[in-house]
Amino acid sequence: MKFGVGQPFRRVEDMRFITGTGRFTDDFRYEGELHAAVVRAPVAHGVLNGVDASIAREMDGVLAVYTADELVADGIGSLPVIIVLDHAEGGRMPLPAHTLLASGKVRYLGEPVAFVVATSARAALEAAEAVMLDIEDLPAVVEPASALAEGAPELFAEAPGNLALHWRLGDVEAADAALAASDRVVELALVNNRIVVSSMEPRNAIGLYDTESESFTLVTGSQGSHMIRDFMFEGVFGLPSAKLRVITPDVGGGFGMKAIPYPEQALVLYAARKLGRPVRWQSSRAEAFLSDTQGRDNQSTARLGLDAEGRFTALKVETLASAGGALSAFGVYCPTLSGPPMAPGVYDIPVVATDVRIAYTNNAPMDAYRGAGRPEAAYLIERIVDKAARELGLPPEELRARNMIAPEAMPHKTATGVSYDSGDFAHVMRSALDKADWHGFAGRRNKDDGLLRGIGLGYYIERTGVPGKEGAAVEIGADGRVTVHVGTQSTGQGHETTYVQMTAEALGIDPARITVKTGDTDQPIPSAGGTVASRSMVHGGGALKLATGAVLAKASEAAAKHLEVDTRELEFDDGAFRVPGTNRHVGLLDIAAQVGGLMGVGDFEQLAGTFPNGAHVCEVAVDPETGAIRIERYTVVDDFGRTLNPLVLSGQIHGGIAQGIGQAMLERVVYDAESGQLLSGSFMDYGLPRADDLPFFSVATQNTPCTTNPLGIKGAGEAGAIGAPPAFVNAVIDALAPLGITELDMPLTPSRVWEAITTARG
């Protein structure tokens, strides 16, 4: 089929985006709407003695200024913590309340303290400036190691010593014993730098309240309207979730940051009920730097054991991670349940153990960012494997191939308890090396231009589409129009295109007839888990397959009656039901018109994860006089099980690589160590990759179908961001190794690289 699965069908949503006709949250307008502004903590840590809003409340256009006292009086609860774990020693982790507005203390710069509502955005902002905060400064700690040190200033009484969680995976004693028995042990300490998510569209929310039905509506940019409703509403308002409708229209980027509820989403609902009018809030870019959840931020020490043949014997990882100044919904997930299980990567390592300590720190709360723990795991294993190869004097690809899990070993259960269902890792790696002309690099390394050149390899594997349910519904109207309802939420990925493509193939109809609807909790779907963990095609695709099957089953019964045959005598092909061996047939759309429309619903459950994997090869040139790095070639070969749309897939990989290189080369959130003030609070001080920082990418697939998903696919949305950092850093280290530089922490900014070169040269 011309527009079927596997074809490079062009994105159907792009025309409205490039012509400015998309509809984002800020495009919604309501009669009588009010505007809100947030008063934020100007210090990172302090005792909040009082909030004086008397002047602000008297200013023109101001209708209300809310503080924590009003919320408590009205029975408003705290934001939820979704992932709650036990300490390694036993006992549940502490759960300090994540209140909508600060009460008693402020614990990070930008923490919401008061909520101002006025008749215009300008009036709200001016009144927010007039709110006076009485804060007694306290010392701040912004790094996990400092926060856990003896005598550090304590953020929460419920968390002595600032310890949010001490967690382990695997047998630490067994790992120590295996390392002690190894012929060689390679050790590496590294930093996974804290980064700002920087979505193109900042966060926003519009709250509405209907007094007659006593129900709410929230319009907000999110990664799943059902998630926001189900996570937030009952805990904060103490009301059944049916009382809240959440609408998420077009969204300009999420990357994990918009998957969770925020104080402002609840506050606009609260204010709308109190004032009886719609209330809107729109984050500025400056607020985004302060108050959006941030990503990564951990420090790890890894020890890798090898035997005399260069086979891996054991891996032990010790990690310090930051939770920030409040515990976000999935705050402890990334450094525990997500990253450590993937620590072995694609290698057969008999013993693996991870010890994690997560600390409260005086900076923005931490949560998922594209990859959500898996980039940290891939970066660690690929960096230490490269170091091991250098110490052994082996080519890095040879050491990898020697230790990779063989395809005939599938399904393979790793030492961390994760079961890989499929994959031919060595074959994928060889394909990438061939496409990158890896073995021809020696002839490109030494050019007469004074630059230091290097080549790096990074092999990633991640777990996507974790177990869970997802619903879909397909409606065929009597007019021949088809509406697809899904619960996953596009934030720029191209979901509409792929869902249209899948539906067109399954029903044999023109894609132009199909409309995809998402982002509304009133949709007729049985379940919805949103867009996280690269699950949309794994879960949403599975649900859509069931829904199209259900609608065809209904249509088949009607077609059988129309053609006066048994349903078992029918075949469906190219949009029509046919009686084989005859010319009798009836079109699907004709049947829909006859019966007044058809609808099929699918409720899909994914029982196991999928495991996309691939090899990234990066080639760089470093200017030793400035430390500037130029990426000269970049090659990727991925295994995604099955490719639904190569154009959409390539877009996801390109964007992921750009974000991964951004972290590895440029991005770093910097807080002053003493005051906790943000020193990288705008794009003047925080570097994002630009087009001229990146080369053209060579992207290909070498797929091995997934056995745990009916479509055979493996999630692809985060893969580029996972494989890029180790490949890039390994390439730079390869370039600098002749100078004796074998370790550098991200980001490899020109100044950091130049300092390392200058020091090495003495």
N, C-alpha and C positions, 0 to 999 in steps of 0.2 A: 504494500500500500504506500502511495506517495507520501502520505503524512503519518505513517505508522511509526511504531516504536522502533528506535534504532536509526531513524532518519534525522538529518540536521534541519529540523523544522524551526523556522525563525520565530523568535519570541513574540508572542501575541500582545504582551503588555507594554512593549517598548514604545509604541507609537504615542500612547497617552503620556508616558513619562517624558519623552523628548519634546513633545509639543506643549507641555505644561498643563495637561488636562487630567493628570492624576488627581485623586482626592485623598489628601492627607488630613490628619486630625485638625490642623490649623485652618483647613478649608471649611470646616463645619461652622455654621453660624446659627445662633438661636436668639429669638426675640427676648429682650430684657436681660441679656447675659451680662454677667459681672466678670471682673478680672481679679486675679489673685497674684500676690507676690509673697515670697518666703523670706523671713528674717533668719539669717544664718549666723552660726557662731563665728565670731572673728578670731577666735583662738582655738588651739587644738585640744586643750585640756584645762578645765577650770570648774570651780564651784559656781553654779548658777544661783545667786542669791535672790534675784528678782528680775522681772520684766516690766518696765514702765511703758505702757502704750497709751497713756493719757493724752499726750499731744497728738499722736497719730490718729486716735479715734475722733478727734475734733476737726481733722483736716477735711477740706472740701472733697466730696465724692466718696469718702470712706464709710463703708457700712458696718464693718466689723474687723476686729483684731482678735484672733484666737490664740490662746496659749495652752500649755499642758493642763492648767487648772480647769479650763472650760471643758476640755476633752474628758478629763477624769470625772467631772461632775455629771457629764452626759453618758457615762458608761462606755466610752470608746476604749477598745482594747489595743493591743500591740500587734505589730507585724509578725507573721508566723515564721518559725524556723522549720523547714521541711525535713532536713537531714539532721537527725539527732543520733549520736553514737555513744558508746560506752568507752570509758578510759581503759587503757591496756591493763591497769591494775584492778579494774572493776569499778562499778559505779557510773552513773550517767553523767555526761558532760553538763556543766552548768549552763543555764539558759537565762541570762540577764534579759530583761524586757527591752525589746526594740520599739520604743514608743514613737508615735508619729511626730511629736514635738518633745524637745529635751526637757527633762525634769530633774532638778537637783544638781546635775552636772552636765557639762558638754564634754564630748570625748573625741571629737575630730573637727577640724576646720571645715566649716560649711554645714555642720549638722543643723537641721531645722529647729528653730526655737519658737517662732511665732508665724502666724499665717494671716496675711492682710487681704481683705476683700474690698474692692472699690469699683466705681462705675467705669473706670478706664485703666488700662495698663499703666499709664503714666502716673495716675493718682495712687495706684497701689504701690508702685515702686517708690514714689516720694514719701508715702506714709511709712513704708518699711524702713526707710532711712531715718525716720523720726523715732522709731522704737528704740528705747534705751535699755541696754542690757547691763546688769550689775553682775560681773563675773570676776571671781577671785582666781587669778592665774595659778595653775599648777604645772610642775615640770611635765614635759612630754617625752614619750618614747615612740620612735617611728620605725624601728627595726625589730624583728622578732627576737634576735639574740639579746638586744638591750632590754627588751620588755621582760624576758625571762630571767634576767640577771638578778642576783640577790640585791634587795634594796631598791629595785625599780619602782617608780610611782605606779600605783595600782589603779586600774580603770574601773573595775567592778568589784564590789565586796563579795559577790557570789563566785568570783573567779580568783582565788588567792594566787599571788605570783603571776597574774595575767595569763594563766594557762587556760586556754579555751578547751583543748583536748590533747591528750596523749594517746596515740593510736598505733597499733602494730598490725602488720600482715606478715605471716610466715613465722618460722622458728628462728629467732635471733641467735640463740645458743647453737643451733645446728649450723647456721651460716658461719658463725665464728669458728666452729670446729672445722668446717669444710675449707675455709680460707686458710686456717693454720696448717692444714694438710696439703695445700696446693703448692706446686713447684714455683709459682710466681704469683704475686699479688700486685695489681695495679691500682693506684688510688688517685682519685680526682675530686677536687672541691670546685663547685661552680655555683653561679647565681642565675636564677631565672628572674629577670628584672620585672618590676611592677610597671604596668602600662595602663594608659587611659584608652578606653574603648573607641571614642571619637566617631560615633555613628554620624552619618551625614545629617540626619534629622535628629535634633535633640529631643529629649523626653517631653511629654505633654499630657494633659488630661483635661477633660471637660466633664463636669458632674451635673446631672439633672435629677430632680425629684418630683414625683407625681403625688400630690397630696391625696387624691381620691383613692388610688390603689395602694398608697404608701410604699411605692416601689421606686427604685433608683435606675438610672442609666449612666454608664460611664463610657465615654468615647476616649480612646487612648491608643497611642502607638505601643504595640506589644508584640510578643512572639506567640501569642495564643490567647484569645479572649476567654476561653473556658478556664485556662490556667489561672489567669488573674482573678477571675470570679471565685474559683474554688479555693485558691490559696488564701485570698485576703478576706472575703466578705464576712463569713460567719465568725471568724476570730476577732475581727476588728469591730463589727457592728452587732454581733450577737443575734443576727437574723438569718433565716434560711437563705441559701444561695439563690433560690427562685425569685427572691425579691430584687435581684440585681441583674440587669441586662448589660453586657459589655460588648461594645462595638469597636473593632479595630479595622480601620480602613487601610489604604496604602501606607506602607511603613518604609522610611528611608534608613534601613540598616538596623540590626539588632545585636548580632554577634554574641548572644548570651546575656548581655546586659539588660535587655528588655523582656527577659523571660520571667522576671520576678516582680512582685508588687513593691511599690515605693510609697513613702508617706504622702506625697502630693496627690496620688490617685485616691487615697482614702479621704484626704482633706477636702478635695473639691466636692466629694459626695456629702461629707459632713456639712460643709458650708451651704451647699445647695438646699439641704433639708432645713437648716436653720433659717435661711433667708428666703426660701421659696422662689428662688430664681436660679437659672443656670450659672455655673461658675467655671471659668476656664483658667488654666495655668499653663504657661509655656516656658520651658527652661531656656536660659541663655547659654551661649557656649562657655562663658565663665563659670556658670553654675554647674555645667556638665563636668568640668574639670574637678570641681569640688565635691559633687554629690552623687554622680553616677558610680555604681560599683566598678571597681577596677580589677585587673587581671594579673595572674601569675604571682610574683613576689614570694619566692622561696629560695632558700639556700640549702644545698645538699652536699653531702660527702658520700662518695660511692667507693666501694672496694670490690674489684673483680678478680676472682681467682682463676688461674689457668694451670693445666697440667703440662707435662714435658712435651706433649704433642701439640700444644696450643689450643686445647679444648677447654671451654669454659667449665669451671667446677662449682662456682658459687658467686652470688652477688648480694652484697649488703649495702643498703642505702639508709642514711640518716638525714632527715629533712627538718628544717625549721621553716614554718610558714606563718603568714600573717592573716589574721581574721579582720583586721581593721578595728575601727572604734565602735562597731556594732555588728552583731551576728546577722548576716544576710540569710535569705531563705535557703540557699544551697552553699552557704559559706564554707563549711568544712568538707564538702563533697570532693572538690577538685584534688586536694592533696591527700585524700584517703581512698574513697571508694572508686575514684576514676583513674588517677595516675598510677599508684603503686601496683594494682593488678596487671598493668601493662608493662611493668619494669623489665621483664626479660626480652621485650621486643620480639624479633623473629628468631631468636636463638634458643637452642636447647640447653638450658642452664638447670642443673639438677636441684640446686638449693637457692632460694631467693627469699630475702627477708627485708622488710622496711620498717623503720621506726620514725614516727612523725610526731612532732610537737607543734601545735598551732597556738599562737600567742595573740592576745588582744594588743593592738597598737593604736596610737593616736593619729590615724589617717583614715581615708575613705574606706568603707566596708569592701571586702573582697567577695567576688563571686565568679561565675563562669565567664570565660572569654574564649572565643572560637577554639575549640579543642578541649577546653575545660579539664586540664590535668593530663591528658594524653600528650600534648606537646612537651610538657615538662618531663614525662617519662621517656619519650623518644629522644629528646635532647640529651638526657643523661646517659642513656645506654649507647647512643651513637657517638657521643664525645669520648666516653671511656673506652669503647672498642677501638676507636681511632688511636687513642693514646697507647693502648695495649699493642696495636700493630706497630706503632713507631718504636716502642721499647723492645719488641721482639725482632725488629728488622724485617717484618713481613709486609707485603703489599696489603693495604687495608681491605681490598676486595677479597683477597685470599683468606684472611682471617675470618671475615664474615662468612664466606662460602663454607669454610671448614666447620662452622658452628650453627649454620642455619638449619631450621627444622625442615626435614625432607618432605616432599609432597606425599610420598607413600606412607608417611607417619600420620597423615590426617585421617580422622580428627585427632588433634593433639591437645592434651591437657597440660598446661604449663605448671610450673612449681607454685604459681600464685593462685591456681585453681581455675584459670580461664581456659575454656575449650575452644580452640581454633577449629573451624569446620573445613576450611579449604585454603589453598594457596600454594603457589610454586615460587617461593621467594628467590631462590638462586636463579631461576630462569628470568624472572622480572629484572633482577639486578644485572644479569648479563645483557639483557636487551637495552637497559638504560646505558650501560657502559659502552656498548657498541654504537648507539645513537649519538652519544656524547664524544665519540672518538677518544675514549679514556686513554687507550694505549698509545695514541698519537700525541698526547699532551707533551711528552718530553721534547718534541720538536717545536712546541710553541712556548715552552717555559722561558727560554732565554732569548729575548729579542733585544736588539740594540737600542733600547729606549729608556734604560735606567729603572724600569718598573720591576717589582717583585711579583712573580706570578705563582698561583697555586690552584690546585683542583681538589675538590672535596666531595665526598659521598655521604649521603645520609639515607638510611632505610627506615621507614616508619611502618608501624602497624597500629591501628586503633580499633576500639570497640564502639560501634554505632548502633542505632536502632535498638537500644536496650529494651528488655521485655516490657510490654505494656499494650494497651488497647487504643484503637483509633477507629472512628466511624466515618462513613461517607454515605451520601445519598445521590441518586441519579433520577432526575425527573424529565420525562419526555412529554412535552405539552401537546395538546391536540393540534396546535399550529406548527408542529414540527421543530420547535425550539427545544434545546436540551440544556438543563441547568444541573451543574455538578456542585454539590455541597460538600465541603471538606473542612476538617477541624484544624489542619495545620495552617500556619500563617506565613505567607511570603513576606520577607523583608528586603526583597531585591533579588532572590535566587532564581526566579523564573518558574515558580510552581504552576502558574496558570498554563503556561505553554505545555509543560509535561503532562499535566492532568488532561488538557484538551487533546493532546496527542494520544494518550492512552485510551481515552473515551472514544475518540474517532476510530481508532483501530478496532476496539472491542465491539462497537455498534455498527461499524461500516458506514459512517455518515460523514458529511462535509464538516471539517473543523469550524467553519464559519458559523455553524448553527449552535455551537456550544459556548456556554457562559459558565465560568467558575465563580462560585460565591464562597467566601470564607470570612472569618473574623466577626462572627455574630453568635452570641450564645442562644439566640432564638432560632437558629438553624435546625432543620429536622434531622439531626444526626444523633446516634445513640451514645457516642463518647467522643472525646477530643483531648489530645495530649499536647497540642501545640507543636512548635518547631524548636526542638533542642536535640543535641546529640546526633545530628545528621539523620533524623528519623523520618523526614517527610515522605520520601519515596519508599522507604522500607515499610513504614506503618501506613501512611496515607495511600501509597500505591497498592498495598495489600487490601486495604478497605475499599478502594475504588474497584479493584478486581472483583470483590465480592458483590459490590453494589451493581456493577454492570451485569454480572451474572444473574443477580436477582431480577433485574428489570427484563432481561432476556427470557428468564424462566416464565415470568408473567405474560410477556408478549407471545411466547411459544404456545401457551394454552389458548390465547385468543386466536392466534394464527391457525392452530389445529382445528378449532371450531369453524373458522372462516373457510378453510380448505377441506373440511369434513374428513380429516384424518386423525390418527393418533399422534400425540406429540413425539412419540418414538420414531415416527416415520419422517420427521422433518429434519432438514439440515439448515443451518444458518450460515450465510456467506454474503459478503459485500452488501450488507444492509437489508437483506431479504431472507425470508423463510421459504424454502423450496422443498418440493416433493421429488426426491431423486428419480431419474428415469422419465420424468414428465416435464412439461413446460409450465406446470402450475406453480405459482409463487405469489407471495404478498410481501410488500415492503414493511419494514419495522415502523416507519413513520405513518404509513397507511393504517396499520393496526392501532397505533397510538391515537390517531384521529377518530377511528371507529369507536374506541372504548372511552374517549374523553380524556386521554392522558394515561401515562404509566409512571410508576415510581418503584425503584428498588433501593433497598438499604443494606449496607454492609457494616458489620461490626467485627473488625479484624483484631486478632491478638497475636503479637509477635512474642514467641516464647524464648528466644535466645538472641544474643547480639549478632551482628555481622562484623566482619573484620577486613575492611579495606586496607590495602598495604601498597607500598611502592618505593621506588628508588629515585632519589633526587641527586643530580650531579651539577655542581656549581663550579664555574671557572672564574677566577678573579685576577685583577692586576692591582697592586698596591703601590702608591707613590711614596717612597721612603722619606721624601722631603716634606710632605704635608700630612701623611697618614690617610689620605683619601683612597677609597676603594672603588674600583669600577668592576661591575659584573660583566664579563665579556660573553659568557655563554651560560645557558641554564637549560637543563634537560630533565624531563620527568617521564617515567613510565609507571603507571598505576594499574592495580588490579581492583576493579570495582564490580566484579562479578558479571555484570551485564550493563551495557550502555543504553540508556533510554533515549537520550538526545545528545549527540556529541558536541553541539554548539553550546547548549546550556551547561554541560559538564565542563567544557573548556573554560567557560566564564567563571565557574566556581573554583577551578584549580588556579587560574590566573590570579583571581582576587585573593585566594588563600596564600599563594606564594608571596604576593605583595605585602600582605599583613605579616607573614612570618619573617620576611627580610626586614620589614620595618622594625620589628622587635629586635632582630639580631644586629641591625646596623645603626639604628637611629633612636628608637623610642626608650624613654626612661622617665618615670615619675620621680621627682626629687623633692623631698621634704627636708626642711632645716632640722638637723638632728636635735637641737636644743628646744626650739620653739614649736616645731611641728608646722610651721608656715610652709605653704606650697610654693616652691621656687620655679616650678615648671607649669604655671597655671594658664598658659595660652599657647597658641601655635607660634608665637615669637620665641618661646623657650622650649617647646616640646616638638621634636622633629617627627614628621610623618613622611613616608616615601613619596617622591614625586615621579612623574613619568620618566624623567631623564636619569633617575636612580636605577632604573630597571631595564634589562635587555628584552628582546623578544624571547618568549619561552617556546621551547620545543616540547609538546605534550603528546603523549601516546598512551594507549592502554594495552595491557596483556592480561585479559580477564580469565579468571577461573570461577565459574558460577558458584554462588553461595548456595549451600544446602539447607540453610535454616530459614529461608524466605521463599515464598511461592513464586516470586518474580526472578529469583536468582541474583538480586542486586545487593550491593554493599554501599552504605551511605557514603557520600562524597563531599559533603559541604565543608568539612573542616580539614580535609586531608592536606591541602596545600600549605596551610599554616603550621602543620605538624612536621612535615618533612623539610621545610625550608631552613629553619634556624640551624640544625646541625650540619646540613650540607654547606651552608654559607660559612659558618664558623670554621668547620674543618678545612674549607678551601683557604681561608685567610691564614690559619695556623700553618697549613702546608706552604704558603708563600713566605711566611716569616720564620719557619723552622731553621733555615740555614743560618739565621742570626742567633739561634738558641732560644727563640721564643716559642714555647710549646703550650702555653695556657694564657687565655684572655677571656674575661667575662663580657657577656653582652651588656649593653650594645657596643659594637666595635665602631665607635665614632672616630672621626679623623684624629681628634685630640688624644683619645685613649691609645690608638694605634701608634701615633707619632711618639707619644711618651714611651711606649714600650720599645720602639725602635731606638730612640735616643738613649734609653737606659742600657739596652743590649750592646750598643756601640761604645758605651762608656764615655 
